[in-house]
């Protein structure tokens, strides 16, 4: 929005240009109503041209809206003529897309009056009246417009406070505009003790909307037990508002948090789009935010879907232009892209004829139809380019940095192994501790449990290094294990068109140089259609051209399994999905003035809106995940099964996760308290730096408010929050014995550090490198569509493989439609918004205003800067062969800071994309 120059009326004289920095002479008339009010009457203030809706009728008398404003103004508290303190409030409102100014017709000489109809501020004392034990009287004032500064609108209000008013504990805001506004903050000046800051960062509904009045507390944090007496009821009442009644459909603009199961992913009226409810005994899952939409008439267990998915208002993006960069761009790009691709690529199952056609996605792009050019250009400016002739635009993908360094990077076994430690999914590889490798699935259903990877086969591959027994004893054998988690879905996936699936195991050996060497891949098909279990093991070392090609095919299948697991589990489930209950419980049980609420708040921003978008267009029936990744329509069922089998909160912190996978062992003498099994493990090396810095910051913060165990165990809000996370947010896991209790400051530190790590470091590691590693899809195909050439081949199939193995491989990889869709989505997901906030970046006002917390945060910020330098040094250390070498792209995903765009680095505070 452009700056507006308005005219300020002066007493008895003409108007002149308004200067927002100038001192205004006599801007208020102080009456006896307690309202510091402008010279214009309430009727004049509110009676302006608003797109044809004038609350004042033609006779000049107040209409229905005007009467409401009169009632508001008439209800303000009485002014105390013996006031001892004069206080000025400076209010900052952010300009927003579609905010209250959007409906305004700016008529000359009336703009100032129109903006003068702004808001009523009501100061609430922190303490009770000592003589009566009752609430002290509040003091109200009308805030008046003073100017526009860039993207911010400034208002001021004046108060006269009695000498016994005491400390301000909160402020109540009535928005007199006809639309909601985004209130950034309020600063109160005039107190002997200094300024009082009230951080809002929230939407305030219009007074006439009928929604509850907004209350904002000062930046002073209080535990429930030391809450000033004058604020205790207000503290409780605010939480009651946020919890709601659990009834009715939630409407846009509301601020109510409650739980529900995932029962809105499909359409039960269409058998192909019906999906099981996730959440409950059969399909355990974390809970999402309740929307209360009507139930389906076809299946009452399901909720109906629409184009809008309710998100509590404060969880939505602020609608500032730069804040729309992520979630809005992705949503709009998908809606514009899919129909366009369907027009360009008429056959959605058509594969690439040769690898040159794959490279053409970067060199030449896909010609766009004329009608789509403007739409896609606005949402995907970095991907849509003009042709030399200028007659048509093309969807031309950026060359991923990995491919830019080495166009054959995806083809080598060395890179295949390296990416398990330094790729986009470096958190699933695990140590092999026992031999033989055994599955846990029912052999009567899935076939023999013992792996086909034998001792003899592996010793042949590691001959010259060691024996198998020594390798296990020395902790040098590792595995990617997607066998048991995928095998139950193999038969289902194979019933779908253009799809296949296996259970897989991939074994690696840790060489003396510290790199991993792939030894074997096992692919398994369970008994199907009267055929017994099919199982085959492939190895990389062979003098046979046929075996070399089969190894390449086996790698492609494993990479597709890894892509699906990465997207569904490492990314969606472990970060987005499992975090939503933490947010809902915090909003319902932790007051906005609670120190733990304020600690976690920046780490929760925007996640619920991102998750709602995922339900709308990514993880839903027929969404991107179901149409482009290996498990297809069974993706979310697979996610549910893995959640039920293996997710546990106590293993989500980085050190515990590494220990659980055998990638580290406890060692108090080591720098991070753990000794890594693979010393050169970039994800773990850099992640532990971030983990330790978070834990140190959280420790300093928690110790500021909790001096002992009693202060933790007696904190009713804190205990209610954690209990609700367990018993409602993760209800299907509530009876697990591994849930930590929060009884001591150390317990609280561990819980908060784990949550912050998951939403910051872990999410950054698995998200912002997606285009770098998946942008050239043969490196990380999202799906394989054709079975292995040697699995029960027909004579014709085998002949084609022997004569044209490259052609068969391309038919196995994603179709052109799937590849273009995934590449676009990964590009958007990998991008940072221009207003991204990174760990150690902007400080929260509540942290800044507490000196010891401010000092601790300054140390935290300084540590992030040091970590940047340490990671740069590691990427220049030639002894670290998993991050340095010819053609290797450096591992920077856990560097704390970044520029905007697709940068393959940067650790934001929260899951903001």
N, C-alpha and C positions, 0 to 999 in steps of 0.2 A: 504494500500500500504506500502511496506517495505521501510525503509530509503535507499537512494541511496548515495553511496560514489563516488564522482566525482573527477577529477583532474583539478587543476587550472593552466593554462599555465602561465609561468613566462618569462620575457623578456630574450631572449638569453640563456636559460638554460633548463634542463630537468624538467619534471613534477614531482610533489611529491604528497603525500596524501593531500586531501583538508580538511581543518578544518574550518567549517562554523563560528566558534567563533573567528578565528584568523584575524589579520589585513592583508589585501591584499596589497602588494606593487605595486604601479602604476597600478591599475586595469583599468584606463581609459586613453585615449589619447584625450586631449582637442584640437579640431580643430577650424576652423572659421565658422563652419556651425551652431553653437549653440547647437549641439548635443554632450552630454557627452557620447562617444561611445567606445565600447570595441575595442581592437586592431584588432580583426577579422573584415574583411569587411562585409558589409551587405549581400553580396552574400554567404560568408562562413557561416555566422550566420544562414541563412535561409536554406542552402543546406545540409540537413541531411536526413538520411534514415528514412522514415516515412511510414512503411508498403508498400513499393513499389511505393509510390507516391512522387517522388523527383521533387521539383519545378525547379531544374536546369537540363538542358539537358546534354547529354553525352559530348558535346563539352566544357562544363564548362560555357556556356553563360546562362544568365538569361532566364528562361522560362516565361510563362504567369504570374505565381504567383510571380516569382522573380521580374518582371517588376513592379508589384503592390507594392511590398515592397520597391523597389527603389524609386517609386513615393512618398511613405509615408515618407521615410527618407529625400528625397530631399525637402520636403515641410516644414521642421521645421524652426522656426523663427531664426533670426540672433543672434549670441552670442554677448553680450555687453562686450567688453574688460575692461570697467570701472566699472564692476559690483561691488556693494558694499556689497552684502550679499551672502555667500555661504550656500546653503541649501541642506540637504540630505533627501531623501524620503525613508522610509522603507515600503515596500509593503508586505502585507500578503495575500497569496492565499490559500484557503482550498483545500486539496486533496479531490477529489470527485470520486465517482464510475462512470466511463465513461467520465472523464474529459479529458483535453487536453493531459495528459501524457499517456492515454490509447492507443493511436495510435503510441506510440514511441517505436522504436527498439533501445535499449541502446547499442550503439557500443562503445567500449573502446576508450578513448581519444577524443571522439566527444560529450560526454554528456554535458560538460560544455558549449560548443558552442551552442548546441541545445537548452538548457535551457536559454542561453543568448538571443536567439530570443524570447523575452518575450512580452514587451508592451512599448508603448510610453506614457509618462505622460506629460500633458500640463497644466501648472499652469495658472489660470485665475485671474487677479487682481479684487478686490472687487469694486474699485472706477474707475471713468473715469479720463482721463487726464484733470487736471484743466485748462490747457492752451488752449486746443482744444475742450473740452467737448465731446471728442470721447473716444472709448474704448482704453485702454492702450494695448500695445503689450503683447502677451502671451509668455511664455518661456517653451520650451519642452526639454525632455531628454529621453533617452532609459534606461529602468530599466533592470538591470542585475541580474541573479541568484546568490544568495550567500549561500544557504543551505536549508536543510529540517529539520524541528524540529517537530517530531511526525507527526501530521496530517496536518501541515502547511508548506507551501513553502515560503521562504523569498526572496525578491528581493530588490535591492537598486538602486537609481538614484541620481545624483548630479545636482544641478542647480546653475548658477551664476546669481543673480538678481541685477538689477541696484538699486541704493539707493532710487529712486523714484517709485519703483515697488508698494510699499504699501502693504496692507493686501492681503493675498490669500483668494479669495472668493469661488473658486471651482476648480476642477481639471477634465480635460477631459482625458479619457483613450482609447487608441487604442490597442486592443489585437492582437498581431502578430502571435499567435499560430494558428494552423489549426482548433482548436476546441474552444468552449466557455470555460471560466474559472469562478470559483466562487471567487470573490474578497471580502475579509473580511474587510480590512481597509488599510488606508495609513496614516502614521504619518510623518509630516514634521518637521525637527529639524534644528536650526540655526538662528531662529528669536530671537531678543532681548526680545520680549514679551513672549517667551516660545514656546512650541510645538503647532503645528496646527494639529488637529485630523480630519480625514475625514472617517466617518463610511460608509462603502459601503454595505456589506451583500447582495450582488447582483451578478447575472450572467452578465458577459460581453461577448457579442458575438464576434466571430472571425472577424477581420477587413474585411476579404474577403467574409464574409457572406452577405454583402450589407445592414445589419441592421443599424439603426441610431447609431452614436457614443454615448458612455455613458458619462454622466456628473454627478459628485458627488459634493455636497456642503459640506462645513465644518460643524462642529457640532454647530456652532453659529446659533441660531434660530432668524428669523425675521418675523414680520408681513409685509404684503404687503406694508404698508405705510412707513415703515422704512427700506426697502430693500436698500442696497447700490446701487448707481446708475449703477455701472458696472455690476450688477447681475440681474437687472430688466428684461431685454430682455431674458436673459438665463432662468430666472424663468418662464416666460411666455412660452417660446419655449418648455421647458421640459413638461409642462402640455399639450401643443398641441400634442406632440408626444404620450403621454399616452392616450389621448382621441381618437386618430385615426380618420379615415374618416367616420366610420360607414358603410363602404362598404367592400365587399369581405370576403373570408373565412380566419379566423385567423389560423396562423401556429404555430407549436411548437417553442418556443423560443422567440416569440413576447411579447411585454409588452403593450398591448392595452386593455383598459377597456371600456366596453360599456354594454348596457342593452338589455335583451330580455325576452320574456315570457318562461314559462316551456312548450315547445312544442316538447321535445325530450325524453319523458318518455315511449312512446309506439311505435308500428310499425303499421301504418295505413294499410299496405298491408295485414295484418292478422287481421280479425275481432275480434278474441279473445285477440289480443295484442294492439288494437287501444285504445288510451286514449284521453280524451278531453284536449285541451290546457288550461293550468292554467295561468291566467293573462288576465284580461279583464272584461267586465261587467257581463258575465254569470258565470265566475269562477274566482273571484278576488284572486290575489296572489301577493306576493313580486316578484321582478324581479331577474333574474340570470344574469351571465355574458354572453354576446353575443359571439357566436362562428362563426356565418356566414356560417355554413355548408349548403350544397345544400338542397333544399326543396324536400319533398317526391312527387313522381309523382302521387301517389294515392290520397294524400291530401296535397295540397300546403301549408296549414296552419302548417303542421308538418315539423320538421327538421329531416333529416336522421341521423341515429345513426351509430357509428363505435366503434372500440376498444379504440380510443383515444378521450378524451373530453378536448378541449382546456382550459388551465388555464394560465393566464399571468405568465411569467417566474418567476417573483419574488414572486409569491404566491405558487410556488411549493416547496416541500421539498428540502432541500439542497443536497440531495443524499449522505450525509455523512452516514456511515453505521448505526450509532445509530439512525439517523433521519428517517430511513426507518421503524423503529419498528412499528409505528402505522398504517398509511394509507396503506403502501405497504403490510404490513403483513395481514391486513384485506382483501385487494383485492386478494392477492395471496391465502390466506386461503380459501376464498369463492370459487375460481376457482378450487382449489384442493379438497375441502371438499364435495361440492355438488355431483360431479360425484362419489366420493367414497361412500357417504351415499346411493346413488341410487343403487350402486352395493351391498352394505351390506343389505339394507332394500328394497327389491324388490318392495314391496307394500307400496307406500308413505302414504297411509291412514291407515296402520295398527297401532292400538293403543297398549298400554301396557297391558299384560294379568293380571298382578297383581302388587301391589306396590313393591314387592320384585324385579321385573324386573326394576322398576324405580331406586331403590337403587343400582342395579347392574351397572348402568352407572358410579357410583363412586367406587364401590367395585371391579368390574371385567372389565368393559369397553366393547367396541365393537371391535371385531377382525377386523383388517384391511387386505385387500388383499395385497399380497407382493409388487405389483407394486406401491402402494400408500405410502408405508412406508417412503421412502426417502423424497418424496415431502412434505407430511404432517409434518414429523419430523422437516424439516427445517423451516416451517412456524408456527408450533404450538408445540414448544419443551416442553411446560409445560403440554400439554394435551396428547401427544403421548408417551406411555411408553413401555418398553420391558417386555415381559412375562417372567415368571420364566424359561421356557424352552429355551427362546431366539430364537425360530423359527418364531415367529410372533410378530408384534407390535399391540398394542390396543389403541383405542381412549378412554382414561380414564379421566373422568372429576374430577377436584379438588372439594373436599367437600366445599361448601360455608360456610363462617364463621358463618352465622346465624344458619345453620343446624348443624354445628360442636358444637355449644353451646347447642342446643336443637333440637334433631331430629324431635320433634313433634311441632316445633314452628309454622308451617304453619297451623296447625289444629285448633288453639284456636281463639275464638272471640276476646280475649284481644289483640292478636298480629295483627289480622285483623284490629282492630280499631287503634292500636298504629302506624301502618305503614302509616296511613293517615297523621300523624304528623311527623314521623321520618323514613319513608321508602324512596323509590327511586322516588316517586311521591307525595311529601308533599305539593304541591302548587295548588291543585284543591278543597280541602274541603272548604266549605263556610258556613256562618251563616244563619240560617233560621230566617228571619225577619218578615215574614207575614204568616198568616194562613187563609184559607187552602192553600196548595201547588198547584200552578196552572202552566200549561204549556202555551206555546204561539203559538203552531202549529194549523193550520187550522183544526177545529173539523170535517169538512165535509170530510177531507182526512184521518186524523189520529185518529179520535174518540174523545170522551169527554176530555176536557183539565184538569179537576180536578183530582188530585191524588187520588188513592184508599187508601192512608194512612190516616186513620181517627183519630180524636181526641180521641175517645173511645179506639181505639187500642193502641195508644201511652201511654195513661194514665194507661192502664193495665200494660204496660211494665215498667213504671217509678213509679208505686205505691210504696209508702214508701219514695220517694224522694221529689216529688213536683207535682203540676198540670201542664198541658200543657201551660196554659196561663202564669203561673209564670215562667216556663222554657223559654218561648220566651222572656218575659220581662227581665229576668235575663241573657239573652244571653247564654243559655246552650244547645240549639238545633242546630245541624249542619248536613250538607248533602253533600254527593257525588252525583252530579246530571249529569248523562249521558243520560237523557231522551230525551230532545228535540234535542240534537246534533246527537244521533244515530238513532232515530226513522225513519227519512227519508230514511235510508239505510237498514232497517230491511228486507223489501221485496226483495231488490236487492240481499242482502247477502244470503237470504234463497233460491234463485234460483240456487246458486252454490252448487256443491257437497260437502258433508262432512262439512257443515257450518250451523250455525244458528246465530241469533242475536236478541237482545231485546233493547228497551230503558230502562234505570234503574235509580232508586233513592234509596239511602241508607241513613237512618237517624240515627244519633248518639246523645247520651246525655252525657254532661260533668258532671261526678260524683264529689262529694265533694273531692275525693282524687286527682283530676286533670287529671284523665284518661277518655278516651271515652268509652262509652258502646253502642254497636250496638243495635238498637231498632227494625228496620224493613227494609226489602228490597222489593221494588216494581219492578216487571218486566212487561213490556208492549209490546205487539205485535199489530201493527196497523191493521185495516181491510185488510184482504188478501184473495184472491181467493173466494170471496163471503161470507167469514166468518166475523163476526163483530170483533171489537177490543177485544183482550184478555188481561186481566189485573189481576195480582195476587200479594198479599202482603204476605210476609213470615216473621216470627218472631223467635227469638232464644229460647225463653222460652216455652217449651212444654214437656208434659209427654209422648207424643206419639213418638214412634221410627220413624214412617213414617214422621212426621213433622220435626223431628231432621234431618233426611236425606235430606228432601226437602230444609231445611235451608242451609245445606252444599252445595247442588247443586246451590242454589241461590247465595251463596257467590262466587262460582267458576265463575258464569257468570259475576258478578260484577267485580271480579278481572281481567277477560279477557277484560272487557270494560276499566278498569283502565289502564291495560297494553297498550292497543291500544292508548288510549288518551295520556298516558305518552310518548309513542314513537313518535307519530305523532305531538302532540301539545306541551307538556311541553318540549320535547327534540328537535325534528327536527324543528318545525315551529318557536317556540319562541327564539331559540338560533341560530342554523345553518342558517335557511332559511331567517329569518328577518334581520340577521346581514350582509348578503352578499351585500345588497344595501348600507349600511354604508361604506363598504370597497371600492366598486366601485366608489362611489361619492367622497370619500376622495382622492383616487388616481387621479381622473379626475380634482378635483377642489382645493385641498390643496397641495401647493408645498411641496416638501420634506423638505424644510427649515422652513415650517410653524410650530409654536409651537404646535398647536392642532394635526397636522399630526404626530408629534413626540411623543405626549402624547398617541395617540391611536395606533400607529404602532405595539408595541409588543402585543397588544390585538387583532390584526387582522391576525397574522401570521398563515399560513397553513389552515385557515378556507375554503378558496375557493377551495383548492385541495380536502379537505375532502368532501365538498359539491358536487364536480364533481364526486367523487367516489360514493357518494350516488345516483346520477342520473344514474350512470353506472350499479350499482349492488344491491342497497338497496331499493330505492323508485321507481324504474322503473317497467314497466309491467313484471310480472313474477319474480320480485326480491324478496328479503327476506321478506320485509314488506308485500307484496301482497300475499305471499304464507304461511305466518305463523302467521299473526295477524288478529284480529277479523273482521276488515272491508274488508279484502282481496283485490280484484281488485278495490274496491271503496275507498281505503285508502286515496289517494291523493285528491279525490273529497271531502271526508269528511274534510280533512285538509283545503282545500280551503273554504268550507262552514263555518268552525269555524273561520278561519281568517277573512272572510267577516263580520261575526256576532259579533265577540267579541274582536279581537286584536286591541289594541290602545297603542301607544307609551307611552302616559302619565301614563299608569297603569303598565308599565313594571318594573319600579324601585321597589325595595322590599317594602318600607313603603307604597307606593301607591297601590301596589298589595294586601298587607295585609288589608289595609283599604277598598279597593274595594270588597274584599271577606267577609268583616265583621269580620275579625280575629284580627283587631286592630282599634283603634280610635286615632285621633290626640290628643296629650297631651304634651304640651311644658315642663311640669314639669317632665316627664319621661326621663330616660337616653337617649333614642334614638328619642325622640320627639313623640313617639307613645306608647300607652298602649295596651298590648296584651289582647285579649279576653280569650285566653287560655294561662295561664302564663307559663306552662311547654310545650312549643311547640318547640322542638329541632331545626327544620329547621329555624324558625323565630328567636329564641334566638341567635343561632350562626350566622345566616345570617345577622342580624342587626349589629353584631360586624364587620363583613367584610364590610358591606355597609358603616358604619360610617368611617371606616379606609380609604376606597376608597374616600369617599367624602372629608375627611380632606386633603388627598394627592392632589386630583384634585383642591380643593380650593386654597391650597398653590401654586400649579403650575399655575393655571389660573391667580391668582392675580399678579404673577410675570410679566405677559405680558399684562394684561388688567387692567389698573388702574381705568377705569370708563366705563360708558355705551357707550359713544361716540366711544371709541376704539373698542368696540364690534360691534356696529351697522355699523360702517364705514369700517369694515374689509370685503373687497369684496370677498376674497377667502372663508372666513368662511361662509358668507351669501349664496354664490353660492353652497357651499357644502350642507348646510342644506336644501336649496331650492330643490336641486337635489335629496336628500334623499326622500323628500316628493313628489315631482311632477314627478319624474322618477323612483326612486327605489321602492317606494310604491305608484305607480301611481293610483291604484284602490282605494286608501284611501285619495287621495290628497284633496278632498273637505270636509273632516271631520273638524269640528270646534275645536276638541280637540288638534290638533297639536300645540305644544309649539313653540313660536317664540324665537329667540336668540337675544335679545335686550340689555341684561345686563350681567355682569359677573356672576350673580347668575343663570341666564337662562342657560348660557354655562356650568356652574358647574353641574347643574341638568342633562342636556342632556348627558354630558360626563360620569358622574357617573352612569347614567342608562345604557349606552352602556357597560361600563366596568363591571358593576355588572352582566349583562346578559351573557357576554362571559366568565366571570370568576366564580363568586360565584354561580349564577343560574345554569350554565352548569355543574359545578362540582357536585352540589347537585343532579342533575337528571341523571348524566352519570356514575360516578365512583362507584356507589353502585349497578349497574345493575346486576352484577353477584352475589353479596351478597344476593340480594332479588329475583332475577329471575333465578339463577343458579339451584335451586331446583324448577322446573317449577310448581309443584302443588301449591306452594305459590303464584305464579304470572303467571298463564297460559296466554299465548299470544292469545289463541283462545279457544272457546268452539264450539264443532262440533255437539252436539245433543241437541235438545230442552228439556225443563224441563219435567220430567216424568209425571207431571199432566197437561200438556198442550195438550188437546184433544188426550189422549192416546188411542191406540188400546188395545184390550184385551191382546194381546201378549206382548206389550210394558209394560203395567202395571204389568203383571205377572212377567216379568223379573226384573223389578225394585223392586218388593216386595221380590223376592227370592234372587237376587244378586245385591243389590244397589251399592256395591263397583265396580262391573264389569261395571255397567252403568256409574258410575262416571268416570272411566278410559276411557271409550269410548267417554265421553264428553270432556275430556282434550285433549291437542295436541297429534297428532300421534307421533310415535317414530322418524320419519323423521323430523317433525316440531320441536320437543323438542330438538333433537341433533343439528339441525341447529341453533336454537335460543340460546341455551346454549353456543355454540362455538362463535357466534357473540358477545354475551354479555360478554364473557370472554375477547375477544380481545378489545372491546370497553371500558371495565373497567380498562384496563391496562395503566400505565404510561410508557412513553418512558424513557430510561436511561438518555437522555439529556433534559428531561422536564424542563421548566422554570416556577417557581411558583411565585405567588404574593409576592413582597418584595425580590425576588431573584436577579438575575443579573441586574445590573443597565444599562440603555441605555447610550451610550457615550454622547449624547447630554444633558442628565440630569446631568451626572457626571461633565461635563465641565462648567456648570453654578453653581457657588457656592451656591446660595440660594436654587436652585432646588435640588442640591445634598444633602443639609442639610435636606430639606423637605422629600426627599426619604429615607434618613437614619432613620428619624422618622417613616416613613411608614413601613420600614423593621422591626424596633424595635417593632412596634405595632403588626405586624404579629406574632412575637415570643411571645408577651404577650397573643395574642388570642389563640395560641396553648396551653399555660398553663391554660387559663381560661376554655377552652373546656375540658381539662383533669380534671380539678377540678369539672366541672359540671357532667362529667361521673363517678365521685366518690361520688357524692352527693345522698344519698339514698332517699332524699325527692323528687327527680325528677324521678318519677315512669315511665315516658315515655322514659327514657334512662338508667335507672338502675333497676335491679331486677334479680331474678333467671332465668338464661338461656337467658337473653336479651343481644343482641349484642350492644355495646355502639355506640352512634351516633358520628361519626368522619368525615363525608363527607365534612365538612367545615373547618377541620383543614388545615391551609394553606400549610404545607409542607408534603412531602412524599418521600419514596424510590421508585425505579422503580418497575413495576409489578402491580399485582392486590392487592391493599392495602386498598381500601375503604376510602381513605382520600386524601388530596392534592388539592389545588386550583390553577391550572395553569393560566398564563396570558391570554391565548386564547383558542379558540375551536380548539385544535390540534388533536382531535380524535373524 
